[in-house]
């Protein structure tokens, strides 16, 4: 591991990486903390053989997205690159896709989103239905954290809440969520809208957060390898 210009960078041992993964961490408090992402980054690097950059970003919108865009340009300068994100990082990964597409810029080879926060209006039924079952995200605290992050930006702005954006033309997506989490509906709705927009979607709904933690990384690695231009696997379509 080395400290790069945009955050810690994990490099595979013994070979040059076929692509880079920009990994965007986000904890239940909606704060980007690259150091906490290092175990995930190391495992992704081991499973894929790719370099993984854990981006730093500021805890407010739109500065956070500006930071992620700069980190993406750093990754993309070295060749093919994918993006992955967890919770707030998943929101930023999806927002990055929309921003790049609208600018006509090269897109990631694919994207993986884990329990992403995709709708800051926070009106999804799962916020109430799963409030007692979710042991990771506090449904009562989430609106406060979301308001702090969003600031004065309208809550349905597509770069803040990608669920409200146009999803046509995005690269292949893999989404993970636990059936017991308060943000479940964000994943379900985004996957449905993306599929209706012609995007290749691989959605994985796990029984609970423990099952998600056990299965998610290997599935992410397989997906990232499948859609790499020099990947070892053949992309699954349809």
C-alpha positions in Angstrom: 0.0 0.0 0.0 1.2 3.5 -0.8 -0.2 6.9 -0.3 -1.3 8.4 -3.6 -2.3 11.9 -4.5 -6.0 11.2 -3.9 -5.8 8.6 -1.2 -4.3 5.2 -0.3 -3.5 3.0 -3.3 -3.2 -0.8 -3.1 -1.2 -2.5 -5.8 -1.3 -6.3 -6.7 1.9 -8.2 -6.1 4.0 -9.7 -8.8 2.3 -8.2 -11.9 1.1 -5.1 -13.5 -2.6 -4.5 -13.0 -5.0 -4.8 -16.1 -7.1 -2.0 -14.7 -7.6 0.3 -11.7 -10.6 0.3 -9.4 -11.6 3.6 -7.8 -13.1 2.6 -4.4 -15.4 5.1 -2.6 -16.0 4.2 1.0 -18.9 5.5 3.0 -19.8 4.6 6.6 -23.2 4.8 8.3 -22.4 8.3 9.4 -22.0 9.4 5.8 -18.4 10.2 6.0 -15.6 9.3 3.6 -12.8 7.5 5.4 -10.3 5.9 3.1 -8.3 4.2 5.9 -11.4 2.2 6.9 -11.7 1.0 3.3 -8.2 -0.5 3.2 -9.2 -4.1 4.2 -11.8 -4.1 1.4 -9.3 -2.6 -1.0 -6.7 -5.2 -0.2 -9.1 -8.0 -0.7 -10.4 -6.6 -4.0 -6.8 -6.3 -5.2 -6.1 -9.9 -4.1 -9.2 -11.3 -5.8 -8.9 -9.3 -9.0 -5.2 -8.5 -9.5 -6.2 -4.9 -10.0 -4.9 -1.7 -8.4 -7.4 -0.2 -6.0 -7.4 3.5 -5.2 -9.3 4.5 -2.0 -10.3 8.1 -2.7 -10.4 10.8 -0.1 -13.4 13.2 -0.4 -14.8 16.0 1.6 -18.0 15.4 3.6 -20.3 17.8 1.8 -22.0 18.0 -1.6 -21.0 19.0 -4.3 -17.3 19.2 -3.1 -17.4 15.4 -2.5 -18.3 14.8 -6.1 -15.6 17.2 -7.3 -13.0 15.2 -5.3 -14.2 11.9 -6.7 -14.0 13.3 -10.2 -10.4 14.3 -9.7 -9.6 10.9 -8.3 -11.3 9.3 -11.2 -9.3 11.3 -13.7 -6.1 10.1 -11.9 -7.2 6.5 -12.2 -8.4 6.8 -15.8 -5.0 8.3 -16.8 -3.4 5.0 -16.2 -5.7 3.0 -18.5 -9.0 1.1 -18.1 -10.7 1.8 -14.7 -13.8 0.8 -12.9 -15.6 2.3 -9.9 -17.0 0.8 -6.7 -18.7 2.4 -3.8 -20.4 1.6 -0.4 -23.3 3.6 1.1 -22.4 7.3 0.5 -19.6 6.1 -1.7 -22.2 4.2 -3.8 -24.1 7.4 -4.3 -20.9 9.2 -5.4 -20.1 6.3 -7.7 -23.5 6.6 -9.4 -23.3 10.4 -9.5 -19.8 10.1 -11.1 -21.3 7.9 -13.9 -24.0 10.5 -14.6 -21.6 13.4 -14.6 -19.1 11.7 -16.9 -21.9 10.6 -19.3 -23.4 14.0 -19.5 -19.9 15.5 -20.2 -19.3 12.9 -23.0 -16.2 11.7 -21.1 -14.9 8.1 -21.0 -17.0 6.0 -18.6 -15.7 3.3 -16.2 -15.7 -0.2 -17.5 -18.3 -1.1 -14.9 -19.5 -0.1 -11.5 -20.4 -1.9 -8.3 -22.6 -0.3 -5.6 -23.0 -1.7 -2.1 -26.0 -0.6 0.0 -25.9 2.8 -1.8 -27.7 5.9 -0.7 -29.3 6.9 -4.0 -32.3 9.0 -3.0 -31.7 11.8 -0.5 -35.4 12.7 -0.4 -35.6 9.7 2.0 -39.1 8.8 1.3 -38.7 5.1 0.5 -41.0 2.6 2.4 -38.0 0.5 3.5 -36.8 3.4 5.7 -39.8 2.6 7.9 -40.3 -1.1 7.2 -36.7 -2.1 8.0 -35.9 0.4 10.7 -36.0 -2.1 13.5 -34.2 -4.8 11.5 -31.3 -2.7 10.2 -28.4 -2.9 12.7 -26.0 -0.8 10.5 -27.8 2.4 9.6 -29.9 4.3 12.2 -33.1 5.4 10.4 -33.6 8.2 12.9 -30.1 9.7 12.5 -30.0 9.2 8.7 -32.1 12.4 7.9 -29.7 14.5 10.0 -26.6 13.1 8.3 -28.2 13.4 4.9 -29.2 17.1 5.5 -25.6 17.9 6.6 -24.2 16.3 3.4 -26.7 17.8 1.0 -26.7 21.3 2.3 -28.7 23.6 0.1 -28.8 21.3 -2.9 -32.4 20.2 -3.8 -32.8 16.7 -2.5 -34.0 15.4 -5.9 -31.0 16.8 -7.8 -29.8 13.9 -9.9 -26.1 14.4 -9.0 -27.0 14.2 -5.4 -29.8 11.6 -5.7 -28.9 9.5 -8.8 -32.2 7.6 -8.5 -33.8 10.8 -9.9 -31.5 11.0 -12.9 -31.6 9.8 -16.5 -29.9 6.4 -16.3 -29.5 5.7 -20.1 -26.0 5.0 -21.4 -24.4 3.9 -18.1 -21.9 1.0 -18.0 -22.7 -2.4 -16.5 -23.8 -2.2 -12.9 -23.7 -4.6 -10.0 -25.8 -3.7 -6.9 -25.7 -5.3 -3.5 -28.1 -4.8 -0.6 -29.4 -6.7 2.5 -33.1 -7.5 2.6 -33.2 -6.1 6.1 -31.6 -2.7 5.5 -33.4 0.7 5.5 -31.8 1.6 2.1 -33.1 -1.5 0.4 -35.6 0.4 -1.8 -32.9 2.7 -3.2 -31.1 -0.4 -4.6 -34.3 -2.0 -5.9 -35.6 1.1 -7.6 -32.3 2.1 -9.1 -31.7 -1.4 -10.5 -35.2 -1.5 -12.0 -34.8 2.0 -13.6 -31.4 1.2 -14.9 -32.6 -2.1 -16.5 -35.5 -0.3 -18.1 -33.0 2.1 -19.5 -31.1 -0.7 -21.3 -28.2 -0.9 -18.7 -26.8 -4.4 -17.9 -27.7 -4.9 -14.3 -26.6 -7.6 -11.8 -28.6 -7.2 -8.6 -27.8 -9.2 -5.5 -30.1 -9.0 -2.5 -28.7 -10.8 0.6 -30.7 -12.1 3.5 -29.0 -9.7 6.0 -25.9 -7.7 6.4 -23.9 -10.7 7.7 -24.7 -12.7 4.6 -23.9 -9.7 2.4 -20.5 -9.3 4.1 -19.6 -12.9 3.5 -20.6 -13.0 -0.2 -20.2 -9.6 -1.6 -16.5 -9.2 -2.2 -16.1 -12.3 -4.3 -19.1 -11.4 -6.4 -17.8 -7.9 -6.9 -14.4 -9.2 -7.9 -16.0 -11.6 -10.4 -18.0 -8.8 -11.9 -15.1 -6.4 -12.1 -13.0 -9.0 -13.9 -15.8 -9.9 -16.2 -16.2 -6.4 -17.6 -12.5 -5.5 -17.7 -11.3 -5.1 -21.4 -8.6 -7.6 -20.6 -10.6 -9.7 -18.2 -10.3 -13.4 -17.7 -14.0 -14.0 -17.8 -16.6 -13.6 -20.5 -19.2 -10.9 -19.7 -22.7 -12.4 -19.0 -25.4 -10.6 -21.0 -29.1 -10.8 -20.9 
